[in-house]
Amino acid sequence: DKMENERKPVNLEVIPYKDTGTFIMKAADEVSQLLDDHIVMAQAMSFSPFKKPFENRILTWESKLRMTQDVMEEWGICQRAWLYLEPIFSSEDINRQLPVESKRYQTMD
């Protein structure tokens, strides 16, 4: 219950990026740190000899925490790539030089 209560007030902020109509994840260091701490605590509980009455709850919680961590990691990787490419493909000069690639980028955006 303690871990669930600690997570309730934590929000992942998603903010608009310039005037692109796209939203990006704001630096989530606090969220990532809390997530890491809770994963370690859930793992420690799963090794406890007294876990039997709570085993299903521990396993479910640990699974949810890992899934959240994986999603945030993949989102960050995708976002970093997008932030790198966005100014390149926003350039009219690049759009003229690489029309096929620019079209593909625009459909991905």
VONUKE-562789 format. One record per residue: residue number from 0; residue in one letter; x, y, z of N, C-alpha, C, O in turn. Coordinates in nm, 4 decimals, m for minus. Each point is the difference from the previous one (the first is absolute). Layout:
! VONUKE-562789
{NUM; A; {X; Y; Z}; {X; Y; Z}; {X; Y; Z}; {X; Y; Z}}
...
This chain:
! VONUKE-562789
{0; D; {0.0824; m0.1202; 0.0000}; {m0.0824; 0.1202; 0.0000}; {0.0863; 0.1259; 0.0000}; {m0.0346; 0.1005; m0.0620}}
{1; K; {0.1476; m0.1077; 0.1327}; {0.0881; 0.1168; 0.0098}; {0.0495; 0.0418; m0.1383}; {m0.0016; 0.1184; m0.0339}}
{2; M; {0.0456; m0.2158; m0.0457}; {0.0499; 0.0337; m0.1339}; {m0.1114; 0.0570; m0.0871}; {0.0221; 0.0957; m0.0742}}
{3; E; {m0.1405; m0.1532; 0.0825}; {m0.1118; 0.0511; m0.0796}; {m0.0345; 0.1430; 0.0400}; {m0.0295; 0.0830; m0.0861}}
{4; N; {0.0329; m0.0538; 0.2147}; {m0.0302; 0.1350; 0.0463}; {0.1079; 0.1001; m0.0403}; {m0.0300; 0.1167; m0.0253}}
{5; E; {0.1550; m0.1617; 0.0192}; {0.1076; 0.0897; m0.0423}; {m0.0108; 0.0330; m0.1485}; {0.0429; 0.1073; m0.0425}}
{6; R; {m0.0990; m0.1966; m0.0360}; {m0.0099; 0.0208; m0.1452}; {m0.1193; 0.0878; m0.0376}; {0.0008; 0.0625; m0.1060}}
{7; K; {m0.1024; m0.0571; 0.1906}; {m0.1208; 0.0750; m0.0347}; {0.0267; 0.1477; m0.0308}; {m0.0530; 0.0509; m0.0988}}
{8; P; {0.1337; 0.0204; 0.1800}; {0.0187; 0.1423; m0.0291}; {0.1024; 0.0277; m0.1113}; {0.0210; 0.1158; m0.0362}}
{9; V; {0.0419; m0.2191; m0.0177}; {0.1022; 0.0182; m0.1027}; {m0.0640; m0.0010; m0.1382}; {m0.0685; m0.0952; m0.0373}}
{10; N; {0.0916; 0.2010; m0.0372}; {m0.0545; 0.0110; m0.1349}; {0.1134; 0.0132; m0.0999}; {0.1002; 0.0667; 0.0257}}
{11; L; {m0.1173; m0.1299; m0.1374}; {0.0937; 0.0126; m0.1096}; {m0.0491; 0.1161; m0.0851}; {m0.1105; m0.0040; m0.0540}}
{12; E; {0.1923; 0.1064; 0.0422}; {m0.0423; 0.1182; m0.0744}; {0.0283; m0.0157; m0.1489}; {0.1091; m0.0399; m0.0407}}
{13; V; {m0.2082; 0.0717; m0.0376}; {0.0116; 0.0007; m0.1448}; {m0.0312; 0.1422; m0.0434}; {m0.1069; 0.0536; 0.0293}}
{14; I; {0.2028; 0.0070; m0.1001}; {m0.0125; 0.1415; m0.0350}; {0.0049; 0.0182; m0.1516}; {0.0600; m0.0811; m0.0706}}
{15; P; {m0.1232; 0.1879; 0.0203}; {0.0060; 0.0258; m0.1442}; {0.1421; 0.0382; m0.0414}; {0.0703; 0.0697; 0.0733}}
{16; Y; {m0.0290; m0.1158; m0.1907}; {0.1316; 0.0337; m0.0525}; {m0.0154; 0.1059; m0.1074}; {m0.0555; m0.0250; m0.1071}}
{17; K; {0.1052; 0.1429; 0.1375}; {m0.0075; 0.1152; m0.0905}; {m0.1418; 0.0115; m0.0561}; {m0.0976; m0.0130; 0.0740}}
{18; D; {0.0865; 0.0370; m0.2029}; {m0.1330; 0.0099; m0.0610}; {m0.0204; m0.1140; m0.0994}; {m0.0609; 0.0178; m0.1055}}
{19; T; {0.1131; m0.1350; 0.1411}; {m0.0051; m0.1161; m0.0897}; {m0.1294; m0.0789; 0.0128}; {m0.0322; m0.0811; m0.0868}}
{20; G; {m0.0416; 0.1041; 0.1939}; {m0.1195; m0.0809; 0.0234}; {0.0335; m0.1347; 0.0630}; {m0.0870; m0.0856; 0.0164}}
{21; T; {0.2128; 0.0682; 0.0181}; {0.0472; m0.1236; 0.0613}; {0.0321; 0.0266; 0.1462}; {0.0430; 0.1093; 0.0369}}
{22; F; {m0.0644; m0.2096; 0.0445}; {0.0287; 0.0118; 0.1419}; {0.1186; m0.0890; 0.0348}; {0.0174; m0.1078; m0.0567}}
{23; I; {0.0638; 0.1551; 0.1510}; {0.1161; m0.0776; 0.0426}; {m0.0041; m0.0205; 0.1514}; {m0.0624; 0.0764; 0.0737}}
{24; M; {0.1305; m0.1809; m0.0304}; {0.0090; m0.0303; 0.1424}; {0.1032; 0.0935; 0.0618}; {0.1145; 0.0070; m0.0448}}
{25; K; {m0.1566; 0.0636; 0.1471}; {0.0917; 0.0869; 0.0727}; {0.0966; m0.0886; 0.0783}; {m0.0332; m0.1136; 0.0338}}
{26; A; {0.1512; 0.1649; m0.0053}; {0.0997; m0.0782; 0.0740}; {m0.0662; m0.0687; 0.1191}; {m0.0601; 0.0646; 0.0858}}
{27; A; {0.0728; m0.1966; m0.0830}; {m0.0725; m0.0806; 0.0979}; {0.0950; m0.0633; 0.1008}; {m0.0177; m0.1156; 0.0383}}
{28; D; {0.1180; 0.1905; 0.0046}; {0.0996; m0.0552; 0.0914}; {m0.0614; m0.0455; 0.1322}; {0.0335; m0.1068; 0.0514}}
{29; E; {m0.1229; 0.1880; 0.0028}; {m0.0643; m0.0347; 0.1279}; {m0.0847; m0.1264; m0.0151}; {0.0016; m0.0880; 0.0860}}
{30; V; {m0.0747; 0.0808; m0.1957}; {m0.0841; m0.1169; m0.0263}; {0.0867; m0.1245; m0.0177}; {m0.0304; m0.1056; 0.0554}}
{31; S; {0.1380; 0.1183; m0.1323}; {0.0899; m0.1134; m0.0239}; {0.0654; m0.0478; 0.1293}; {0.0119; m0.1202; 0.0238}}
{32; Q; {0.0300; 0.2144; 0.0584}; {0.0640; m0.0371; 0.1263}; {m0.0975; m0.0728; 0.0916}; {0.0353; m0.1016; 0.0599}}
{33; L; {m0.1569; 0.1523; m0.0486}; {m0.1010; m0.0655; 0.0829}; {m0.0334; m0.1381; m0.0554}; {m0.0178; m0.0951; 0.0761}}
{34; L; {0.0095; 0.0843; m0.2062}; {m0.0268; m0.1277; m0.0651}; {0.1114; m0.1006; 0.0299}; {m0.0271; m0.1149; 0.0350}}
{35; D; {0.1509; 0.1581; m0.0489}; {0.1146; m0.0870; 0.0318}; {m0.0035; m0.0456; 0.1458}; {0.0213; m0.1174; 0.0300}}
{36; D; {m0.0483; 0.2112; 0.0591}; {m0.0061; m0.0333; 0.1431}; {m0.1086; m0.1033; 0.0278}; {0.0207; m0.0933; 0.0776}}
{37; H; {m0.1354; 0.1101; m0.1406}; {m0.1115; m0.0919; 0.0234}; {0.0269; m0.1381; m0.0598}; {m0.0418; m0.1012; 0.0563}}
{38; I; {0.1103; 0.0967; m0.1683}; {0.0368; m0.1297; m0.0577}; {0.0936; m0.0747; 0.0942}; {m0.0162; m0.1200; 0.0223}}
{39; V; {0.1133; 0.1907; 0.0324}; {0.0938; m0.0623; 0.0956}; {m0.0748; m0.0494; 0.1234}; {0.0267; m0.1095; 0.0494}}
{40; M; {m0.1209; 0.1906; 0.0007}; {m0.0775; m0.0412; 0.1178}; {m0.0870; m0.1221; m0.0310}; {m0.0107; m0.0910; 0.0823}}
{41; A; {m0.0506; 0.0889; m0.1992}; {m0.0838; m0.1140; m0.0382}; {0.0846; m0.1266; m0.0143}; {m0.0434; m0.1084; 0.0390}}
{42; Q; {0.1624; 0.1218; m0.0940}; {0.0898; m0.1152; m0.0118}; {0.0408; m0.0504; 0.1384}; {0.0041; m0.1206; 0.0243}}
{43; A; {0.0256; 0.2133; 0.0652}; {0.0373; m0.0395; 0.1362}; {m0.1151; m0.0742; 0.0676}; {0.0218; m0.0992; 0.0696}}
{44; M; {m0.1437; 0.1476; m0.0902}; {m0.1157; m0.0668; 0.0593}; {m0.0194; m0.1395; m0.0588}; {m0.0425; m0.0921; 0.0698}}
{45; S; {0.0736; 0.0769; m0.1980}; {m0.0199; m0.1303; m0.0633}; {0.0985; m0.1046; 0.0514}; {m0.0228; m0.1197; m0.0174}}
{46; F; {0.1314; 0.1628; 0.0801}; {0.0977; m0.0929; 0.0579}; {m0.0277; m0.0293; 0.1474}; {0.0683; m0.0817; 0.0617}}
{47; S; {m0.1672; 0.1480; m0.0067}; {m0.0319; m0.0167; 0.1415}; {m0.0624; m0.1371; 0.0267}; {m0.0814; m0.0481; m0.0788}}
{48; P; {0.1198; m0.0143; 0.1898}; {m0.0627; m0.1277; 0.0351}; {m0.1460; 0.0169; 0.0451}; {m0.0725; m0.0988; 0.0115}}
{49; F; {0.0296; 0.2212; 0.0136}; {m0.1361; 0.0280; 0.0472}; {m0.0907; 0.0521; m0.1112}; {m0.1053; 0.0576; 0.0277}}
{50; K; {0.1448; m0.0771; m0.1519}; {m0.0725; 0.0581; m0.1125}; {m0.1272; m0.0749; m0.0399}; {m0.0843; 0.0567; m0.0694}}
{51; K; {0.0685; m0.1802; 0.1107}; {m0.1064; m0.0863; m0.0510}; {m0.1383; 0.0660; m0.0026}; {m0.0662; m0.0069; m0.1035}}
{52; P; {0.0191; 0.0701; 0.2108}; {m0.1345; 0.0593; m0.0061}; {m0.0111; 0.1163; m0.1003}; {m0.1095; 0.0350; m0.0440}}
{53; F; {0.2249; 0.0239; 0.0087}; {0.0002; 0.1177; m0.0876}; {0.0624; m0.0284; m0.1368}; {0.0179; 0.0914; m0.0805}}
{54; E; {0.0145; m0.2162; 0.0548}; {0.0783; m0.0350; m0.1185}; {m0.0628; 0.0481; m0.1309}; {0.0688; 0.0595; m0.0830}}
{55; N; {m0.1964; m0.0842; 0.0638}; {m0.0652; 0.0433; m0.1238}; {0.0023; 0.1518; m0.0137}; {0.0251; 0.0528; m0.1083}}
{56; R; {m0.0508; 0.0153; 0.2158}; {0.0004; 0.1460; m0.0020}; {0.1401; 0.0540; m0.0310}; {0.0147; 0.0955; m0.0763}}
{57; I; {0.0869; m0.1564; 0.1353}; {0.1391; 0.0422; m0.0238}; {0.0363; m0.0215; m0.1465}; {0.0572; 0.0882; m0.0641}}
{58; L; {m0.0907; m0.2062; 0.0115}; {0.0337; m0.0302; m0.1391}; {m0.0727; 0.0925; m0.0978}; {0.0587; 0.0462; m0.0979}}
{59; T; {m0.1857; m0.0198; 0.1247}; {m0.0777; 0.0904; m0.0849}; {0.0587; 0.1407; 0.0032}; {0.0157; 0.0641; m0.1039}}
{60; W; {0.0163; m0.0168; 0.2232}; {0.0545; 0.1346; 0.0160}; {0.1362; 0.0117; m0.0689}; {0.0269; 0.0984; m0.0689}}
{61; E; {0.0579; m0.1983; 0.0877}; {0.1319; 0.0028; m0.0626}; {m0.0133; m0.0006; m0.1530}; {0.0739; 0.0699; m0.0693}}
{62; S; {m0.1672; m0.1481; 0.0181}; {m0.0240; m0.0045; m0.1438}; {m0.0449; 0.1361; m0.0531}; {0.0474; 0.0446; m0.1044}}
{63; K; {m0.1382; 0.0211; 0.1756}; {m0.0474; 0.1320; m0.0413}; {0.1126; 0.1029; 0.0038}; {0.0111; 0.0845; m0.0888}}
{64; L; {0.0719; m0.0925; 0.1922}; {0.1118; 0.0931; 0.0115}; {0.0985; m0.0187; m0.1151}; {0.0467; 0.0975; m0.0589}}
{65; R; {m0.0154; m0.2231; 0.0270}; {0.0934; m0.0276; m0.1105}; {m0.0577; 0.0442; m0.1343}; {0.0717; 0.0543; m0.0841}}
{66; M; {m0.2004; m0.0774; 0.0645}; {m0.0644; 0.0431; m0.1242}; {0.0061; 0.1524; m0.0126}; {0.0295; 0.0527; m0.1073}}
{67; T; {m0.0570; 0.0160; 0.2148}; {0.0070; 0.1460; m0.0005}; {0.1418; 0.0466; m0.0313}; {0.0199; 0.0924; m0.0789}}
{68; Q; {0.0777; m0.1565; 0.1407}; {0.1397; 0.0349; m0.0242}; {0.0367; m0.0241; m0.1479}; {0.0660; 0.0835; m0.0618}}
{69; D; {m0.1083; m0.1955; 0.0064}; {0.0290; m0.0314; m0.1403}; {m0.0640; 0.1014; m0.0948}; {0.0630; 0.0446; m0.0959}}
{70; V; {m0.1879; m0.0087; 0.1231}; {m0.0705; 0.0964; m0.0849}; {0.0690; 0.1360; 0.0059}; {0.0198; 0.0640; m0.1033}}
{71; M; {0.0165; m0.0199; 0.2224}; {0.0683; 0.1289; 0.0126}; {0.1351; m0.0004; m0.0706}; {0.0387; 0.0993; m0.0616}}
{72; E; {0.0320; m0.2103; 0.0708}; {0.1299; m0.0107; m0.0667}; {m0.0156; 0.0068; m0.1526}; {0.0732; 0.0728; m0.0669}}
{73; E; {m0.1682; m0.1484; 0.0129}; {m0.0236; 0.0018; m0.1448}; {m0.0487; 0.1369; m0.0465}; {0.0406; 0.0484; m0.1057}}
{74; W; {m0.1276; 0.0134; 0.1849}; {m0.0495; 0.1335; m0.0327}; {0.1171; 0.0965; m0.0067}; {0.0092; 0.0804; m0.0928}}
{75; G; {0.0809; m0.0876; 0.1909}; {0.1167; 0.0883; 0.0019}; {0.0891; m0.0195; m0.1213}; {0.0481; 0.0977; m0.0574}}
{76; I; {m0.0253; m0.2220; 0.0174}; {0.0824; m0.0292; m0.1177}; {m0.0644; 0.0588; m0.1258}; {0.0664; 0.0655; m0.0804}}
{77; C; {m0.1951; m0.0895; 0.0651}; {m0.0730; 0.0515; m0.1161}; {m0.0008; 0.1531; 0.0008}; {0.0196; 0.0631; m0.1039}}
{78; Q; {m0.0420; m0.0046; 0.2201}; {m0.0060; 0.1454; 0.0112}; {0.1346; 0.0633; m0.0332}; {0.0049; 0.1020; m0.0689}}
{79; R; {0.1045; m0.1611; 0.1169}; {0.1329; 0.0558; m0.0303}; {0.0268; m0.0033; m0.1508}; {0.0547; 0.0952; m0.0557}}
{80; A; {m0.0932; m0.2045; m0.0096}; {0.0181; m0.0099; m0.1451}; {m0.0846; 0.1058; m0.0711}; {0.0471; 0.0659; m0.0927}}
{81; W; {m0.1714; m0.0502; 0.1364}; {m0.0887; 0.0971; m0.0617}; {0.0529; 0.1420; 0.0195}; {m0.0007; 0.0800; m0.0935}}
{82; L; {0.0469; m0.0486; 0.2158}; {0.0526; 0.1344; 0.0276}; {0.1256; 0.0285; m0.0818}; {0.0266; 0.1151; m0.0344}}
{83; Y; {0.0498; m0.2180; 0.0034}; {0.1184; 0.0162; m0.0834}; {m0.0401; 0.0270; m0.1456}; {0.0581; 0.0861; m0.0662}}
{84; L; {m0.1573; m0.1599; 0.0175}; {m0.0387; 0.0096; m0.1403}; {m0.0931; 0.1170; m0.0312}; {0.0003; 0.0499; m0.1125}}
{85; E; {m0.0784; m0.0060; 0.2081}; {m0.1018; 0.1023; m0.0236}; {0.0578; 0.1280; m0.0603}; {m0.0541; 0.0479; m0.0996}}
{86; P; {0.1611; 0.0099; 0.1547}; {0.0512; 0.1236; m0.0620}; {0.0582; m0.0241; m0.1399}; {m0.0022; 0.0892; m0.0848}}
{87; I; {0.0535; m0.2088; 0.0617}; {0.0557; m0.0323; m0.1318}; {m0.1109; m0.0009; m0.1045}; {0.0105; 0.0647; m0.1042}}
{88; F; {m0.1174; m0.1393; 0.1341}; {m0.1076; m0.0139; m0.0980}; {m0.0989; 0.1162; 0.0022}; {m0.0950; 0.0015; m0.0784}}
{89; S; {0.1156; 0.0943; 0.1657}; {m0.0811; 0.1216; m0.0018}; {0.0586; 0.1017; m0.0977}; {m0.0641; 0.0997; m0.0335}}
{90; S; {0.1843; m0.1257; m0.0106}; {0.0693; 0.0896; m0.0920}; {m0.0541; m0.0173; m0.1421}; {m0.0090; m0.1116; m0.0511}}
{91; E; {m0.0267; 0.2240; m0.0116}; {m0.0491; m0.0040; m0.1386}; {0.1075; m0.0523; m0.0941}; {m0.0299; m0.0716; m0.0955}}
{92; D; {0.1544; 0.1073; 0.1225}; {0.1108; m0.0441; m0.0840}; {0.0123; m0.1528; 0.0017}; {0.0179; m0.0623; m0.1046}}
{93; I; {m0.0276; 0.0034; 0.2220}; {0.0071; m0.1460; 0.0126}; {m0.1203; m0.0642; m0.0683}; {0.0138; m0.1031; m0.0658}}
{94; N; {m0.1301; 0.1626; 0.0806}; {m0.1208; m0.0528; m0.0637}; {0.0144; m0.0044; m0.1524}; {m0.0489; m0.0929; m0.0644}}
{95; R; {0.1158; 0.1931; 0.0068}; {0.0223; 0.0014; m0.1444}; {0.1051; m0.1032; m0.0402}; {m0.0132; m0.0648; m0.1038}}
{96; Q; {0.1172; 0.0492; 0.1853}; {0.1094; m0.0911; m0.0332}; {m0.0371; m0.1467; 0.0217}; {0.0453; m0.0876; m0.0736}}
{97; L; {m0.1273; 0.0616; 0.1743}; {m0.0379; m0.1373; 0.0356}; {m0.1522; m0.0127; 0.0062}; {m0.0556; m0.0213; 0.1078}}
{98; P; {m0.0117; 0.0341; m0.2209}; {m0.1472; 0.0013; 0.0031}; {m0.0612; m0.1309; 0.0505}; {m0.0988; 0.0031; 0.0733}}
{99; V; {0.1550; m0.1168; m0.1107}; {m0.0560; m0.1289; 0.0431}; {0.0153; m0.0166; 0.1507}; {m0.0946; m0.0375; 0.0693}}
{100; E; {0.2155; 0.0658; m0.0192}; {0.0251; m0.0133; 0.1432}; {m0.0831; 0.1006; 0.0805}; {m0.0498; m0.0323; 0.1078}}
{101; S; {0.0352; 0.1531; m0.1603}; {m0.0803; 0.1018; 0.0677}; {m0.1457; m0.0426; 0.0093}; {m0.0654; 0.0200; 0.1023}}
{102; K; {0.0153; m0.0791; m0.2106}; {m0.1389; m0.0490; m0.0022}; {m0.0178; m0.1106; 0.1047}; {m0.0989; m0.0021; 0.0733}}
{103; R; {0.1953; m0.0886; m0.0677}; {m0.0062; m0.1090; 0.0986}; {0.0031; 0.0558; 0.1428}; {m0.0728; m0.0467; 0.0876}}
{104; Y; {0.1581; 0.1470; m0.0657}; {0.0079; 0.0606; 0.1336}; {m0.1318; 0.0671; 0.0360}; {m0.0470; m0.0133; 0.1130}}
{105; Q; {m0.0126; 0.0843; m0.2060}; {m0.1264; 0.0688; 0.0266}; {m0.1107; m0.0983; 0.0341}; {m0.0842; 0.0293; 0.0850}}
{106; T; {0.0825; m0.1456; m0.1496}; {m0.1038; m0.0993; 0.0330}; {0.0249; m0.0608; 0.1371}; {m0.0952; m0.0368; 0.0688}}
{107; M; {0.2212; 0.0255; m0.0276}; {0.0334; m0.0520; 0.1328}; {m0.0360; 0.1008; 0.1081}; {m0.0461; m0.0372; 0.1079}}
{108; D; {0.0673; 0.1640; m0.1373}; {m0.0261; 0.1064; 0.0957}; {m0.1466; 0.0023; 0.0330}; {m0.0441; 0.0828; 0.0796}}
